[in-house]
Amino acid sequence: MTKSGSQYFLASDTIVPMDIKNRILEILEKTHLMSLATKDAEGLWVSDVIFIFDEGLNLYWMSDPDVRHSKTIQANEEVAGTITASIHSKQPNLGIQFSGVAKKIDGPRYDLALKHLKKRGHLEPKEEDDVLQGDSWYQLTPTKIDLIDEENFGYEKRNLTL
């Protein structure tokens, strides 16, 4: 429910302020694919990656360090992306658009591997398993997130600056 551009939604017959960060966390929880945009000397490039997240809204993914988006992040940490939760054409738009900085993380990071494989429905790896198999972990720290929530706000985005 939108009221004069205010941040309100209807919950159990009561109008309560919507917590934008919690709504973003809900979207991150129910999705797994992020479109990640990078820019190098050849121009813009978008790659889809399977992500996980933490409560600070940082996003993590595994990628081959020799692919274009990974190489670009080494030279230019500024990135942008989208995550879309709505999947049907008649469904209200729900997702986020964001910008931030990305970096390669060293090490196997069992904590991330465990969360990543669980989110994808795979069996829990053993700590000694080589989950990365030549890939590396990357972290995106967002600086700005736009929430697109057509059901609650119509076509008006809500912003979260970090």
Secondary structure, 3 states (H helix, E strand, C coil): CCECCECEEEECCEEEECCHHHHHHHHHHHCCEEEEEEEECCEEEEEEEEEEECCCCCEEEEECCCCHHHHHHHHCCEEEEEEECCCCCCCCCEEEEEEEEEEEECCCCHHHHHHHHHHCCCCCCCCCCCCCCCCEEEEEEEEEEEEEEHHHHCCCCEEEEC
